[in-house]
Amino acid sequence: MAKDKQLGSTTLVREEPAKKAPVVATAAPKPLTSRFGSSEPAPTAALPFGRRNYMIMLAGIGVILLGFFIMSLDKEEFGFGFLGLTLGPLVVFSGFVLEFFAILARPRS
């Protein structure tokens, strides 16, 4: 019960402590198993791309490097010739298109 104390004209009231909510039983968690101690083989993750995708990616990287090499061959001042301003960038762009296609192509199964 709460006790009242009288101090002058002010009455102080001590409140009872709040009651705790009852604990509800839940399902027991699954036991932890050791990843290395189990006899089951570890699951293998499949690669996100197939062989064809990786080959197209390598080709795209090669085309991009070829485009930069073509741009470096330009003998005009600051690379303002046909090789530096037109042909090289078009080859680099086609390499990026190849990379885009390699990422979006569905791997064969």
VEXBAKOL-194478 format. One record per atom (N, C-alpha, C): z, y, x; residue number from 0; atom name. Coordinates in Angstrom, 3 decimals. Layout:
BEGIN
SITE         up      north       east     n   atom
SITE          Z          Y          X   NUM     CA
...
***
This chain:
BEGIN
SITE         up      north       east     n   atom
SITE      0.000     -1.177      0.838     0      N
SITE      0.000      0.000      0.000     0     CA
SITE      0.000      1.234      0.878     0      C
SITE     -0.491      2.298      0.319     1      N
SITE     -0.518      3.554      1.053     1     CA
SITE      0.825      4.235      0.940     1      C
SITE      1.234      4.865      2.035     2      N
SITE      2.506      5.586      2.034     2     CA
SITE      2.225      7.073      1.984     2      C
SITE      3.016      7.782      1.227     3      N
SITE      2.881      9.231      1.127     3     CA
SITE      3.962      9.890      1.958     3      C
SITE      3.617     10.965      2.646     4      N
SITE      4.588     11.749      3.395     4     CA
SITE      4.505     13.185      2.902     4      C
SITE      5.637     13.812      2.777     5      N
SITE      5.710     15.182      2.297     5     CA
SITE      5.995     16.090      3.478     5      C
SITE      5.076     17.021      3.785     6      N
SITE      5.279     18.025      4.820     6     CA
SITE      5.116     19.386      4.176     6      C
SITE      6.180     20.054      3.964     7      N
SITE      6.111     21.375      3.343     7     CA
SITE      5.460     21.272      1.990     7      C
SITE      4.361     22.019      1.802     8      N
SITE      3.674     21.983      0.520     8     CA
SITE      2.444     21.081      0.571     8      C
SITE      2.194     20.459      1.729     9      N
SITE      1.012     19.618      1.870     9     CA
SITE      1.433     18.162      1.829     9      C
SITE      0.717     17.385      1.062    10      N
SITE      0.984     15.955      0.979    10     CA
SITE     -0.077     15.225      1.794    10      C
SITE      0.348     14.430      2.745    11      N
SITE     -0.571     13.626      3.547    11     CA
SITE     -0.586     12.210      2.998    11      C
SITE     -1.782     11.677      2.882    12      N
SITE     -1.922     10.321      2.358    12     CA
SITE     -2.597      9.472      3.425    12      C
SITE     -1.988      8.365      3.745    13      N
SITE     -2.594      7.445      4.694    13     CA
SITE     -3.397      6.434      3.891    13      C
SITE     -4.685      6.292      4.265    14      N
SITE     -5.547      5.359      3.526    14     CA
SITE     -5.440      3.973      4.122    14      C
SITE     -5.660      3.004      3.289    15      N
SITE     -5.663      1.628      3.748    15     CA
SITE     -6.957      1.368      4.523    15      C
SITE     -6.902      0.500      5.520    16      N
SITE     -8.136      0.192      6.255    16     CA
SITE     -9.157     -0.458      5.343    16      C
SITE    -10.432     -0.175      5.614    17      N
SITE    -11.509     -0.721      4.788    17     CA
SITE    -11.588     -2.230      4.980    17      C
SITE    -11.870     -2.915      3.905    18      N
SITE    -11.985     -4.366      3.974    18     CA
SITE    -13.356     -4.727      4.525    18      C
SITE    -13.390     -5.747      5.371    19      N
SITE    -14.645     -6.187      5.960    19     CA
SITE    -15.388     -7.066      4.971    19      C
SITE    -16.733     -6.979      5.041    20      N
SITE    -17.560     -7.804      4.169    20     CA
SITE    -17.459     -9.254      4.623    20      C
SITE    -17.508    -10.183      3.695    21      N
SITE    -17.425    -11.595      4.086    21     CA
SITE    -18.652    -12.002      4.900    21      C
SITE    -18.445    -12.908      5.833    22      N
SITE    -19.529    -13.397      6.682    22     CA
SITE    -20.295    -14.458      5.920    22      C
SITE    -21.606    -14.288      5.853    23      N
SITE    -22.452    -15.226      5.137    23     CA
SITE    -23.031    -16.204      6.147    23      C
SITE    -22.942    -17.467      5.855    24      N
SITE    -23.472    -18.488      6.766    24     CA
SITE    -24.994    -18.503      6.670    24      C
SITE    -25.642    -18.566      7.833    25      N
SITE    -27.104    -18.656      7.875    25     CA
SITE    -27.491    -19.957      8.540    25      C
SITE    -28.779    -20.254      8.509    26      N
SITE    -29.262    -21.476      9.144    26     CA
SITE    -29.052    -21.377     10.648    26      C
SITE    -28.719    -22.473     11.246    27      N
SITE    -28.481    -22.493     12.688    27     CA
SITE    -29.795    -22.265     13.425    27      C
SITE    -29.778    -21.485     14.520    28      N
SITE    -31.017    -21.261     15.262    28     CA
SITE    -31.457    -22.546     15.962    28      C
SITE    -32.759    -22.607     16.240    29      N
SITE    -33.287    -23.780     16.926    29     CA
SITE    -32.741    -23.807     18.350    29      C
SITE    -32.436    -24.971     18.845    30      N
SITE    -31.926    -25.034     20.214    30     CA
SITE    -33.015    -24.655     21.210    30      C
SITE    -32.606    -23.984     22.267    31      N
SITE    -33.551    -23.592     23.295    31     CA
SITE    -33.908    -24.801     24.138    31      C
SITE    -35.200    -24.945     24.399    32      N
SITE    -35.631    -26.047     25.254    32     CA
SITE    -36.167    -25.471     26.545    32      C
SITE    -35.949    -26.166     27.597    33      N
SITE    -36.412    -25.724     28.900    33     CA
SITE    -37.916    -25.899     28.988    33      C
SITE    -38.575    -24.891     29.497    34      N
SITE    -40.024    -24.950     29.630    34     CA
SITE    -40.426    -25.966     30.692    34      C
SITE    -39.624    -26.110     31.712    35      N
SITE    -39.966    -26.997     32.804    35     CA
SITE    -39.384    -28.393     32.616    35      C
SITE    -38.353    -28.523     31.798    36      N
SITE    -37.699    -29.799     31.646    36     CA
SITE    -38.282    -30.664     30.545    36      C
SITE    -39.160    -30.121     29.728    37      N
SITE    -39.677    -30.911     28.626    37     CA
SITE    -40.790    -31.828     29.114    37      C
SITE    -40.987    -32.910     28.408    38      N
SITE    -42.019    -33.862     28.788    38     CA
SITE    -43.374    -33.490     28.212    38      C
SITE    -43.416    -32.482     27.329    39      N
SITE    -44.677    -32.060     26.736    39     CA
SITE    -45.460    -31.228     27.743    39      C
SITE    -46.783    -31.390     27.760    40      N
SITE    -47.578    -30.557     28.675    40     CA
SITE    -47.608    -29.112     28.180    40      C
SITE    -47.677    -28.199     29.128    41      N
SITE    -47.710    -26.779     28.775    41     CA
SITE    -49.048    -26.473     28.099    41      C
SITE    -49.028    -25.650     27.055    42      N
SITE    -50.293    -25.318     26.395    42     CA
SITE    -51.162    -24.473     27.327    42      C
SITE    -52.441    -24.776     27.335    43      N
SITE    -53.365    -24.023     28.178    43     CA
SITE    -54.025    -22.954     27.334    43      C
SITE    -54.140    -21.771     27.885    44      N
SITE    -54.772    -20.668     27.170    44     CA
SITE    -56.272    -20.706     27.445    44      C
SITE    -57.032    -20.595     26.402    45      N
SITE    -58.480    -20.582     26.551    45     CA
SITE    -58.916    -19.218     27.076    45      C
SITE    -59.942    -19.213     27.885    46      N
SITE    -60.466    -17.948     28.395    46     CA
SITE    -61.099    -17.168     27.251    46      C
SITE    -60.982    -15.860     27.289    47      N
SITE    -61.498    -15.074     26.162    47     CA
SITE    -63.023    -15.054     26.084    47      C
SITE    -63.696    -15.329     27.190    48      N
SITE    -65.155    -15.307     27.211    48     CA
SITE    -65.667    -16.641     27.725    48      C
SITE    -66.906    -16.923     27.407    49      N
SITE    -67.541    -18.133     27.904    49     CA
SITE    -68.275    -17.864     29.209    49      C
SITE    -68.879    -18.908     29.735    50      N
SITE    -69.612    -18.783     31.002    50     CA
SITE    -70.747    -17.776     30.877    50      C
SITE    -71.446    -17.819     29.754    51      N
SITE    -72.574    -16.897     29.546    51     CA
SITE    -72.101    -15.448     29.591    51      C
SITE    -70.950    -15.156     28.977    52      N
SITE    -70.419    -13.798     28.987    52     CA
SITE    -70.141    -13.312     30.404    52      C
SITE    -69.511    -14.179     31.197    53      N
SITE    -69.188    -13.786     32.570    53     CA
SITE    -70.447    -13.593     33.408    53      C
SITE    -71.464    -14.391     33.172    54      N
SITE    -72.716    -14.231     33.920    54     CA
SITE    -73.396    -12.903     33.553    54      C
SITE    -73.369    -12.544     32.279    55      N
SITE    -73.951    -11.262     31.862    55     CA
SITE    -73.145    -10.105     32.438    55      C
SITE    -71.811    -10.264     32.500    56      N
SITE    -70.982     -9.218     33.103    56     CA
SITE    -71.311     -9.020     34.581    56      C
SITE    -71.484    -10.122     35.302    57      N
SITE    -71.851    -10.009     36.714    57     CA
SITE    -73.221     -9.351     36.882    57      C
SITE    -74.155     -9.696     36.002    58      N
SITE    -75.474     -9.066     36.054    58     CA
SITE    -75.360     -7.569     35.771    58      C
SITE    -74.524     -7.200     34.818    59      N
SITE    -74.331     -5.782     34.494    59     CA
SITE    -73.738     -5.018     35.664    59      C
SITE    -72.775     -5.616     36.358    60      N
SITE    -72.185     -4.963     37.530    60     CA
SITE    -73.249     -4.794     38.610    60      C
SITE    -74.090     -5.810     38.779    61      N
SITE    -75.174     -5.718     39.762    61     CA
SITE    -76.161     -4.616     39.426    61      C
SITE    -76.505     -4.480     38.151    62      N
SITE    -77.444     -3.425     37.724    62     CA
SITE    -76.816     -2.045     37.926    62      C
SITE    -75.534     -1.905     37.649    63      N
SITE    -74.860     -0.612     37.856    63     CA
SITE    -74.878     -0.252     39.339    63      C
SITE    -74.549     -1.217     40.191    64      N
SITE    -74.583     -0.951     41.636    64     CA
SITE    -75.996     -0.625     42.107    64      C
SITE    -76.996     -1.305     41.552    65      N
SITE    -78.391     -1.010     41.894    65     CA
SITE    -78.746      0.426     41.504    65      C
SITE    -78.285      0.862     40.354    66      N
SITE    -78.558      2.237     39.922    66     CA
SITE    -77.937      3.259     40.861    66      C
SITE    -76.721      3.022     41.317    67      N
SITE    -76.102      3.950     42.270    67     CA
SITE    -76.835      3.921     43.610    67      C
SITE    -77.305      2.735     44.006    68      N
SITE    -78.074      2.650     45.247    68     CA
SITE    -79.382      3.425     45.119    68      C
SITE    -80.041      3.319     43.965    69      N
SITE    -81.287      4.071     43.736    69     CA
SITE    -81.012      5.561     43.798    69      C
SITE    -79.912      6.006     43.235    70      N
SITE    -79.582      7.441     43.291    70     CA
SITE    -79.335      7.886     44.722    70      C
SITE    -78.796      7.007     45.556    71      N
SITE    -78.532      7.401     46.940    71     CA
SITE    -79.810      7.467     47.773    71      C
SITE    -80.892      6.860     47.310    72      N
SITE    -82.157      6.871     48.054    72     CA
SITE    -82.907      8.190     47.916    72      C
SITE    -82.505      9.026     46.970    73      N
SITE    -83.229     10.279     46.730    73     CA
SITE    -83.122     11.183     47.954    73      C
SITE    -84.283     11.662     48.457    74      N
SITE    -84.313     12.496     49.660    74     CA
SITE    -84.284     13.995     49.333    74      C
SITE    -84.350     14.342     48.052    75      N
SITE    -84.292     15.752     47.680    75     CA
SITE    -82.901     16.309     47.952    75      C
SITE    -82.834     17.637     48.072    76      N
SITE    -81.559     18.283     48.335    76     CA
SITE    -80.609     18.080     47.152    76      C
SITE    -79.395     17.618     47.418    77      N
SITE    -78.341     17.344     46.420    77     CA
SITE    -78.751     16.293     45.397    77      C
SITE    -79.758     15.489     45.703    78      N
SITE    -80.173     14.424     44.793    78     CA
SITE    -80.859     14.915     43.544    78      C
SITE    -81.582     16.039     43.639    79      N
SITE    -82.236     16.601     42.459    79     CA
SITE    -83.655     16.112     42.270    79      C
SITE    -84.023     14.984     42.852    80      N
SITE    -85.365     14.439     42.680    80     CA
SITE    -85.405     13.458     41.516    80      C
SITE    -86.556     12.772     41.399    81      N
SITE    -86.756     11.812     40.308    81     CA
SITE    -85.777     10.644     40.401    81      C
SITE    -85.523     10.158     41.595    82      N
SITE    -84.625      9.010     41.748    82     CA
SITE    -83.182      9.361     41.389    82      C
SITE    -82.737     10.555     41.772    83      N
SITE    -81.348     10.935     41.550    83     CA
SITE    -81.041     11.412     40.150    83      C
SITE    -82.047     12.001     39.491    84      N
SITE    -81.787     12.575     38.160    84     CA
SITE    -82.312     11.744     36.998    84      C
SITE    -83.277     10.865     37.245    85      N
SITE    -83.895     10.151     36.131    85     CA
SITE    -83.760      8.641     36.258    85      C
SITE    -84.351      8.072     37.293    86      N
SITE    -84.403      6.619     37.397    86     CA
SITE    -83.019      6.009     37.641    86      C
SITE    -82.256      6.531     38.570    87      N
SITE    -80.930      5.988     38.870    87     CA
SITE    -79.988      5.997     37.677    87      C
SITE    -79.848      7.150     37.002    88      N
SITE    -78.965      7.160     35.824    88     CA
SITE    -79.427      6.226     34.704    88      C
SITE    -80.739      6.068     34.519    89      N
SITE    -81.225      5.136     33.495    89     CA
SITE    -80.866      3.691     33.854    89      C
SITE    -80.952      3.356     35.121    90      N
SITE    -80.581      2.000     35.551    90     CA
SITE    -79.080      1.789     35.383    90      C
SITE    -78.265      2.794     35.734    91      N
SITE    -76.814      2.677     35.556    91     CA
SITE    -76.472      2.529     34.072    91      C
SITE    -77.127      3.315     33.231    92      N
SITE    -76.877      3.229     31.790    92     CA
SITE    -77.248      1.846     31.256    92      C
SITE    -78.368      1.282     31.739    93      N
SITE    -78.752     -0.050     31.271    93     CA
SITE    -77.727     -1.097     31.729    93      C
SITE    -77.104     -0.879     32.886    94      N
SITE    -76.047     -1.783     33.328    94     CA
SITE    -74.834     -1.721     32.416    94      C
SITE    -74.488     -0.524     31.951    95      N
SITE    -73.364     -0.398     31.018    95     CA
SITE    -73.701     -1.011     29.666    95      C
SITE    -74.951     -0.922     29.256    96      N
SITE    -75.360     -1.579     28.011    96     CA
SITE    -75.213     -3.091     28.161    96      C
SITE    -75.584     -3.627     29.318    97      N
SITE    -75.388     -5.057     29.572    97     CA
SITE    -73.915     -5.438     29.501    97      C
SITE    -73.059     -4.620     30.069    98      N
SITE    -71.612     -4.890     30.012    98     CA
SITE    -71.117     -4.885     28.570    98      C
SITE    -71.571     -3.931     27.785    99      N
SITE    -71.185     -3.836     26.381    99     CA
SITE    -71.617     -5.095     25.638    99      C
SITE    -72.857     -5.526     25.894   100      N
SITE    -73.364     -6.735     25.250   100     CA
SITE    -72.568     -7.962     25.689   100      C
SITE    -72.204     -8.021     26.965   101      N
SITE    -71.451     -9.179     27.475   101     CA
SITE    -70.081     -9.274     26.817   101      C
SITE    -69.462     -8.144     26.542   102      N
SITE    -68.146     -8.151     25.901   102     CA
SITE    -68.242     -8.574     24.437   102      C
SITE    -69.283     -8.093     23.751   103      N
SITE    -69.386     -8.354     22.313   103     CA
SITE    -70.107     -9.648     21.965   103      C
SITE    -70.807    -10.258     22.923   104      N
SITE    -71.526    -11.506     22.625   104     CA
SITE    -70.530    -12.612     22.340   104      C
SITE    -70.832    -13.396     21.330   105      N
SITE    -69.952    -14.499     20.948   105     CA
SITE    -70.105    -15.631     21.953   105      C
SITE    -69.002    -16.125     22.493   106      N
SITE    -69.112    -17.226     23.463   106     CA
SITE    -69.575    -18.506     22.768   106      C
SITE    -70.410    -19.259     23.439   107      N
SITE    -70.884    -20.529     22.883   107     CA
SITE    -69.779    -21.556     23.000   107      C
SITE    -69.687    -22.400     21.991   108      N
SITE    -68.647    -23.430     22.046   108     CA
SITE    -69.225    -24.819     22.066   108      C
***
